[in-house]
């Protein structure tokens, strides 16, 4: 998940094996690394409190990205910090805070699949805000997505009713991120791609650390009992999940069409489910497979529905002008 919206410069004209390797590595980063962060979160919160884990991750990653943006000449304004506080609250305090908390009881693969419902929430919230229309394809996608979520949550609750709060928290995390996506274009975030992510990251990190303090996580944390696996998981989230993958994402948006880059939303849940099955003994049942196909199919239908609406908009505008 990332919030930066750099302006694409169009496809690069670079040729050669070196450029092809860069493309392959960059796509591997946003496909595999972002898909693997759910398992890394699962490992991190085993012995590190969840809000503290998220706060440390984003404070370090945000500082690195902000320093990078500063070195490139960026200087923040008051309006940037105000916008960053709003976006940081939605994206990081609520969305990531809820996700990290939920992964104490919810399997990493299941969490990734439920987070994949973000396009559904974005579509509905955008429609409620009057920003977009829902086409027939998108409506079909919403229905399919609801079916997939029902398959996942129904199976989980049938086996373990105590997962209800965790599942609700993951869906709340998805909804909060979607709200941030809908609201952020109206806010005065920096145009600089690095700063556009760094400032909300820092704001969200401060909120997360304050929330960790208020909730007593600093007092409850057993520092001597923190495992090496949790430390490595947190380090992986900081270095690869935030810095490396974000850099790859930003570079790809400058080299490839945004629709191609956005295909990571299809790959991430699949990677997360497979890694959870391989390394965390998370069940990979027929129901999980069917739910995965339903949610991924929903994303495809919603994306195509949005493209249809976007393609029809100039035609409708032209006809309206002719009538007028």
Buried (B, 14 or more C-beta within 10 A) or exposed (E): BBBBBBEBEEEEEEEEEEEEEBBEEBBEBBBBBBBBBBBBBBBBBBBBBBBBBBBBBBBBBBBBBBEBBBEEEBEBEEEBBBBBBBBBBBBBBBBBBBBBBBBBBBBBBBBBBBBBBBBBBBBBBBBEEEEBBBBEBBBBBBBBBBBBBEBBBEBBEEEEEEBEEBBBBBBBBBBBBBBBBBBBEEBEBBEBBBBBBBBBBBBBBBBBBEBBBEBEBBEEBEEEEBEEBBBEBBBBBBBBBBBBBBBBBBBBBBBBEEEEBBBBBBBBBBBBBBBBBEEBEBBBEEBBEBBBEBBBBBBBBBBBBBBBBEEEEEEEEEEEEEEE
